[in-house]
Amino acid sequence: MISKLKLFQTKLRKLKFFAITVVIASLVIIPFLSFPAFSVGQKANIKFVSPAWVAQNSSNSNLRILDVRNVPLDYISGHLPNSVNIADSAFRGPREGLPVQYWNNQKLGEIFANSGVNNNSRVLVYSDGRDILGATMVAYLLERSGLRDIAVLDGGYKDYKATEPVTREFPKYKPGKFVVRDNPSVRVNLDEVKKVIGKPGVSIIDPRPEKLFRGEEDVFIRNGHIPGAVNIPWVTFTQADNPHKLKSLEEIKQILAEKKISPSSDIIVSCSTGREATLQYIVLKHLLGYPKVRIYEGSWTEYSSYPNLPIATGAGQVS
């Protein structure tokens, strides 16, 4: 009789364990399957599109347009129809003492969701003038967050307004449901940078202005660049009369060839704060198809704050 009672109690414990397991699976595993992590097979596509492309796709209900200009009155006085204004400066803030670092994934997801973006949205990003860097930065963060269909308006607001109608009406939309599916393959951290300095097959591109790269301007705690980095100022990729518009890809290829940047290299783009780097990252990876391009997000703001790390100045003298 006692042995039968023990057998019954054992079976009861197993049934309780099974029931608990089912509950945990429903709470954890099923939601995880609904929003899978970014995988290698889920390649993002960032493209530059014309104002005519925007007009042709404006009726697509799945298209979200982000106006990332930093001055609110610029947006209020005129913007692309159905565009939502979210300043590119809203995506960054302090982290552990460092300024202008990208917000954590939860906050990035909230910003995109409040702008009406869903995980399956097509998103067009635009700004104006030299703030093409803000547009490419937000496009990069969308890719980093797992979105796959992303566009940047070539020529920005200036070129669009010259050929297409703009509006002052604010769009009516509901907040989206955006869950960040982090894609770590797009970036490197400081420890990874330290390991590849001087390593064959690795190219570090620094898109800052030449004087800043050479350490001739007193801006940071320590001034100069990462040893071995190649200076290609970001403005060399854009047109002089409108910095929001790219040069032809053939011209850009020539610039890269002159700097001995090979498509086969492991390319890391590092700038001042992680913003300038996004333009060349997108051009190299998405428009030219270079297979391995990543951004060092901490860039010189972080690197220069470590007094023991080697730096180079001028033509490359290490100090």
Backbone torsions as a table, in degrees:
resi	resn	phi	psi	omega
1	MET	NA	-43.2	180.0
2	ILE	-64.9	-41.0	-179.5
3	SER	-65.1	-35.3	177.9
4	LYS	-67.2	-37.8	178.8
5	LEU	-64.7	-42.7	178.1
6	LYS	-62.9	-39.4	178.8
7	LEU	-63.8	-41.1	178.3
8	PHE	-63.4	-43.2	179.5
9	GLN	-63.5	-38.1	178.2
10	THR	-63.5	-45.2	178.5
11	LYS	-62.2	-38.3	-179.4
12	LEU	-64.7	-40.9	178.4
13	ARG	-63.2	-40.2	179.0
14	LYS	-63.5	-40.1	179.6
15	LEU	-65.2	-40.5	177.7
16	LYS	-63.0	-42.3	179.8
17	PHE	-62.6	-41.0	179.7
18	PHE	-64.8	-41.7	-179.3
19	ALA	-63.8	-41.9	178.9
20	ILE	-63.3	-41.3	179.1
21	THR	-60.2	-42.0	179.4
22	VAL	-63.3	-42.7	179.8
23	VAL	-62.5	-44.9	179.4
24	ILE	-61.4	-41.2	179.5
25	ALA	-61.9	-40.2	-178.8
26	SER	-69.0	-30.7	-178.1
27	LEU	-84.9	-30.0	-172.8
28	VAL	-111.8	-53.3	-171.5
29	ILE	-71.7	-44.4	-176.7
30	ILE	-64.1	-47.0	174.7
31	PRO	-60.4	-35.2	178.5
32	PHE	-62.2	-39.4	178.9
33	LEU	-68.4	-29.7	179.4
34	SER	-68.7	-30.6	179.3
35	PHE	-128.5	77.4	-175.1
36	PRO	-68.2	154.2	175.6
37	ALA	-65.7	153.3	178.9
38	PHE	-63.1	126.7	-179.6
39	SER	-112.8	166.5	-178.1
40	VAL	-58.7	-33.3	-177.0
41	GLY	-74.4	-14.8	-177.3
42	GLN	-96.3	75.2	-175.0
43	LYS	-79.4	134.4	176.7
44	ALA	-81.8	158.6	177.1
45	ASN	-133.1	114.3	174.9
46	ILE	-110.9	125.7	-178.7
47	LYS	-129.6	158.3	170.9
48	PHE	-96.8	131.4	-175.9
49	VAL	-125.6	156.7	-177.2
50	SER	-88.3	163.9	172.7
51	PRO	-56.4	-34.7	178.4
52	ALA	-63.8	-37.4	177.1
53	TRP	-60.6	-42.2	179.9
54	VAL	-61.5	-45.5	179.7
55	ALA	-61.3	-39.3	-179.3
56	GLN	-69.7	-27.1	-176.0
57	ASN	-106.6	5.8	-174.1
58	SER	-64.4	-24.6	-179.0
59	SER	-84.4	-3.2	179.1
60	ASN	-71.8	113.4	-176.2
61	SER	-67.4	-15.5	-179.3
62	ASN	-91.7	-3.0	-179.4
63	LEU	-85.5	127.2	174.0
64	ARG	-112.2	136.7	-178.1
65	ILE	-116.7	122.6	-179.9
66	LEU	-108.8	118.4	173.4
67	ASP	-92.5	108.9	-172.8
68	VAL	-104.9	23.5	175.1
69	ARG	-63.8	145.0	-172.1
70	ASN	-86.9	-14.5	-179.2
71	VAL	-102.2	113.4	-176.4
72	PRO	-54.7	-38.5	-177.5
73	LEU	-66.6	-25.8	174.7
74	ASP	-61.3	-43.1	178.8
75	TYR	-69.3	-45.5	-176.0
76	ILE	-62.4	-34.7	-178.0
77	SER	-79.2	-10.6	177.2
78	GLY	165.3	136.9	-178.4
79	HIS	-158.9	169.5	176.4
80	LEU	-64.2	140.9	176.8
81	PRO	-54.4	135.2	178.0
82	ASN	69.4	12.0	178.7
83	SER	-83.8	147.7	179.6
84	VAL	-110.0	131.5	-179.5
85	ASN	-88.3	120.2	170.8
86	ILE	-139.8	107.4	-174.3
87	ALA	-57.3	140.2	179.6
88	ASP	-63.3	-24.0	177.8
89	SER	-67.8	-17.5	-179.2
90	ALA	-72.5	-13.0	-176.1
91	PHE	-88.8	1.2	-175.0
92	ARG	-138.1	157.3	178.3
93	GLY	-171.4	-170.8	-176.8
94	PRO	-74.1	147.2	173.6
95	ARG	-147.7	116.8	176.9
96	GLU	51.5	41.5	176.5
97	GLY	92.7	-17.3	179.7
98	LEU	-90.0	135.1	178.2
99	PRO	-81.2	165.8	174.0
100	VAL	41.8	51.6	172.8
101	GLN	-98.7	151.3	179.8
102	TYR	-63.4	140.1	178.1
103	TRP	-63.6	162.5	178.3
104	ASN	-67.6	166.9	-173.4
105	ASN	-59.3	-38.0	-178.9
106	GLN	-61.9	-44.5	-178.7
107	LYS	-70.1	-38.6	176.3
108	LEU	-59.6	-43.2	179.0
109	GLY	-61.2	-39.4	178.7
110	GLU	-65.2	-40.0	179.7
111	ILE	-63.6	-46.2	180.0
112	PHE	-65.1	-42.0	-179.9
113	ALA	-62.8	-43.6	179.3
114	ASN	-66.0	-20.1	177.2
115	SER	-89.0	3.8	177.1
116	GLY	90.0	11.3	-177.4
117	VAL	-88.9	133.7	173.2
118	ASN	-109.4	170.5	-178.7
119	ASN	-65.7	-21.6	-179.8
120	ASN	-107.8	14.7	-178.4
121	SER	-73.1	154.1	162.7
122	ARG	-95.4	133.2	-174.7
123	VAL	-126.2	129.4	172.6
124	LEU	-107.0	131.7	179.2
125	VAL	-117.4	137.7	176.1
126	TYR	-147.4	159.0	173.3
127	SER	-146.0	-143.2	-179.5
128	ASP	-153.5	150.7	175.2
129	GLY	56.5	-137.3	-178.0
130	ARG	-66.6	-13.9	179.1
131	ASP	-78.3	18.0	166.6
132	ILE	-54.5	-28.1	178.8
133	LEU	-64.3	-34.0	175.8
134	GLY	-67.6	-38.9	178.8
135	ALA	-66.0	-44.7	179.8
136	THR	-69.5	-31.4	178.2
137	MET	-64.1	-46.0	179.8
138	VAL	-67.4	-37.6	176.3
139	ALA	-61.2	-43.3	177.1
140	TYR	-60.7	-43.1	-179.5
141	LEU	-66.9	-30.8	174.9
142	LEU	-65.7	-44.6	176.6
143	GLU	-63.2	-45.1	179.3
144	ARG	-57.4	-31.1	-177.6
145	SER	-90.3	2.1	173.8
146	GLY	104.4	-2.0	177.8
147	LEU	-74.8	151.8	-172.3
148	ARG	-118.4	-19.5	-175.6
149	ASP	-118.7	97.6	-169.8
150	ILE	-131.8	141.2	178.5
151	ALA	-135.6	149.5	173.8
152	VAL	-117.6	136.8	-178.3
153	LEU	-78.2	110.3	178.9
154	ASP	-69.6	126.0	-177.0
155	GLY	93.9	-15.8	176.3
156	GLY	63.0	-161.5	-176.5
157	TYR	-62.7	-35.6	-178.7
158	LYS	-57.7	-51.4	-178.0
159	ASP	-69.8	-35.7	179.2
160	TYR	-63.9	-47.5	-176.8
161	LYS	-62.9	-27.3	-178.7
162	ALA	-72.0	-20.5	-174.3
163	THR	-127.9	-18.5	-175.3
164	GLU	-128.3	153.3	179.7
165	PRO	-70.6	142.6	175.1
166	VAL	-113.4	175.2	-175.4
167	THR	-141.8	165.0	171.0
168	ARG	-113.8	0.6	179.6
169	GLU	-75.9	142.6	177.0
170	PHE	-89.6	138.7	-178.5
171	PRO	-73.8	150.1	174.0
172	LYS	-104.7	122.9	-177.6
173	TYR	-154.8	162.7	176.0
174	LYS	-99.9	147.6	175.1
175	PRO	-55.6	143.9	-179.2
176	GLY	-82.3	179.8	172.9
177	LYS	-118.1	99.3	-174.1
178	PHE	-121.7	117.9	176.0
179	VAL	-111.6	120.1	-178.1
180	VAL	-65.3	126.5	173.6
181	ARG	-112.3	88.3	-168.6
182	ASP	-57.1	135.0	178.7
183	ASN	-117.3	88.8	-175.6
184	PRO	-70.2	-10.5	-176.4
185	SER	-69.9	-10.9	-175.8
186	VAL	-89.2	-6.1	-171.0
187	ARG	-141.8	163.5	172.9
188	VAL	-129.2	157.5	176.3
189	ASN	-107.1	-178.7	-175.4
190	LEU	-61.7	-41.7	-179.4
191	ASP	-60.7	-39.1	179.1
192	GLU	-68.6	-37.2	178.3
193	VAL	-63.5	-44.9	-178.9
194	LYS	-58.6	-33.9	-177.3
195	LYS	-73.7	-24.2	-173.3
196	VAL	-104.5	-2.2	179.0
197	ILE	-60.4	122.8	179.8
198	GLY	78.4	4.0	-178.4
199	LYS	-80.6	132.5	178.5
200	PRO	-59.8	143.7	178.1
201	GLY	86.4	-2.9	179.3
202	VAL	-110.5	129.9	177.1
203	SER	-118.3	124.6	175.3
204	ILE	-105.0	118.4	178.8
205	ILE	-100.6	132.1	177.5
206	ASP	-117.0	110.4	-173.9
207	PRO	-90.8	13.1	-179.1
208	ARG	-73.3	164.4	174.8
209	PRO	-57.3	151.4	-172.5
210	GLU	-57.8	-44.3	-178.0
211	LYS	-63.9	-36.7	178.2
212	LEU	-68.6	-41.5	178.0
213	PHE	-60.4	-43.0	-176.1
214	ARG	-77.9	-7.3	179.9
215	GLY	81.2	21.7	-177.1
216	GLU	-90.6	-4.9	176.0
217	GLU	-116.6	133.8	-176.6
218	ASP	-89.8	90.6	-175.7
219	VAL	-119.4	-48.1	-173.9
220	PHE	-97.4	175.8	175.8
221	ILE	-56.5	-44.4	173.8
222	ARG	-131.0	139.9	-173.6
223	ASN	-113.8	142.7	-177.9
224	GLY	143.3	-143.8	-178.3
225	HIS	-151.3	170.1	177.7
226	ILE	-67.8	130.6	180.0
227	PRO	-53.2	133.0	179.0
228	GLY	89.7	-8.9	-179.3
229	ALA	-68.5	149.7	178.4
230	VAL	-109.6	129.1	-177.9
231	ASN	-87.1	115.9	172.3
232	ILE	-129.9	88.9	-178.3
233	PRO	-50.6	138.0	-173.9
234	TRP	-61.1	-29.1	-177.8
235	VAL	-66.4	-17.2	178.3
236	THR	-69.7	-14.1	177.9
237	PHE	-89.8	-9.1	-172.7
238	THR	-119.1	165.3	-178.0
239	GLN	-82.4	142.6	-173.7
240	ALA	-63.3	-38.2	-175.7
241	ASP	-81.5	-14.7	176.8
242	ASN	-152.4	95.5	-177.4
243	PRO	-62.5	-10.5	178.0
244	HIS	-85.8	0.8	-178.2
245	LYS	-117.1	132.3	-178.2
246	LEU	-76.4	151.8	165.6
247	LYS	-70.3	172.3	177.6
248	SER	-66.3	153.4	179.8
249	LEU	-64.1	-29.4	177.4
250	GLU	-65.5	-41.4	177.2
251	GLU	-63.6	-40.4	-179.4
252	ILE	-67.6	-39.7	176.5
253	LYS	-59.5	-39.6	179.1
254	GLN	-63.9	-41.5	177.7
255	ILE	-60.3	-44.5	-179.3
256	LEU	-66.3	-39.9	179.5
257	ALA	-63.5	-40.6	178.9
258	GLU	-64.0	-28.6	178.6
259	LYS	-92.2	4.8	178.1
260	LYS	59.6	40.5	173.6
261	ILE	-94.3	113.1	-175.6
262	SER	-96.7	143.1	176.2
263	PRO	-59.9	-23.7	-178.4
264	SER	-81.7	-8.5	-177.3
265	SER	-74.1	156.0	167.5
266	ASP	-84.3	106.2	-170.3
267	ILE	-103.3	128.7	174.9
268	ILE	-120.0	128.6	178.5
269	VAL	-105.7	124.2	-177.2
270	SER	-134.1	128.9	-175.7
271	CYS	-124.0	-134.3	177.9
272	SER	-89.8	-50.9	-173.9
273	THR	-130.8	8.2	-178.5
274	GLY	91.3	2.3	-178.7
275	ARG	-95.1	-50.4	179.6
276	GLU	-59.5	-33.9	-176.0
277	ALA	-62.2	-25.6	-172.6
278	THR	-68.2	-29.9	178.9
279	LEU	-63.7	-52.0	-177.9
280	GLN	-69.8	-32.3	175.0
281	TYR	-57.9	-49.8	-177.2
282	ILE	-66.0	-42.5	-179.3
283	VAL	-63.5	-47.9	-177.6
284	LEU	-67.4	-46.4	-174.7
285	LYS	-78.7	-47.7	-169.5
286	HIS	-96.0	-34.1	-178.8
287	LEU	-91.5	-37.1	179.6
288	LEU	-96.7	-16.4	175.6
289	GLY	77.8	23.9	175.0
290	TYR	-65.0	129.7	-168.1
291	PRO	-71.9	-28.4	-175.8
292	LYS	-133.8	96.5	178.9
293	VAL	-132.5	130.5	179.7
294	ARG	-138.1	163.7	-179.9
295	ILE	-111.4	136.3	168.6
296	TYR	-90.8	99.4	-170.8
297	GLU	-65.6	-37.6	179.7
298	GLY	-65.6	-30.5	176.8
299	SER	46.2	-154.6	-171.8
300	TRP	-67.0	-24.9	176.8
301	THR	-57.5	-45.2	179.7
302	GLU	-79.4	-49.5	-173.7
303	TYR	-57.7	-44.8	-174.9
304	SER	-70.1	-14.5	-177.9
305	SER	-82.7	-6.2	177.9
306	TYR	-100.4	108.3	-172.6
307	PRO	-65.9	-19.8	-177.2
308	ASN	-91.3	-6.4	-179.2
309	LEU	-81.1	140.7	179.7
310	PRO	-70.3	143.4	174.2
311	ILE	-129.2	159.3	177.2
312	ALA	-121.6	147.7	178.3
313	THR	-130.4	165.9	177.8
314	GLY	54.4	-125.5	-178.0
315	ALA	-80.3	2.3	176.0
316	GLY	126.1	16.5	179.1
317	GLN	-69.4	125.6	-176.9
318	VAL	-84.8	136.5	177.5
319	SER	-136.6	NA	NA
